[in-house]
């Protein structure tokens, strides 16, 4: 369960986790105008600050499984954004 905590039109939106698997989670979507191949558009950047919790075991789980999975998930979303926003 996430709650939007920050918003500035055409610049960014941010949310925090109220309930979920992480000890803490802050996700900020940043938007910027961009020109690519002569066309105006928007770039979207994800800035994520999170803490797994569970001390040393959480750090190991993060390094081995969680961080790589999140990187893969957000990379796939970035690749599909242009199709989703048409």
Residue pairs with C-beta under 8 A, 6 or more apart in sequence:
1 17
1 18
1 19
1 20
2 15
2 16
2 17
2 18
2 20
2 25
2 27
3 15
3 16
3 18
4 13
4 14
4 15
5 14
5 15
5 16
6 12
6 13
6 14
6 28
7 13
7 14
10 31
11 30
11 31
12 28
12 29
12 30
12 31
13 28
13 29
14 26
14 27
14 28
14 29
15 26
15 27
16 24
16 25
16 26
16 27
17 24
17 25
22 50
22 51
22 52
22 53
23 50
23 51
23 52
23 53
23 54
23 58
24 49
24 50
24 51
25 48
25 49
25 50
25 51
26 48
26 49
26 50
27 46
27 47
27 48
28 46
28 47
28 48
29 44
29 45
29 46
29 47
30 44
30 45
30 46
30 47
31 42
31 43
31 44
32 42
32 43
32 45
33 40
33 41
33 42
33 43
34 40
34 41
34 42
34 43
35 41
44 78
44 81
46 74
46 78
48 70
48 74
52 58
52 59
52 61
52 62
52 66
54 61
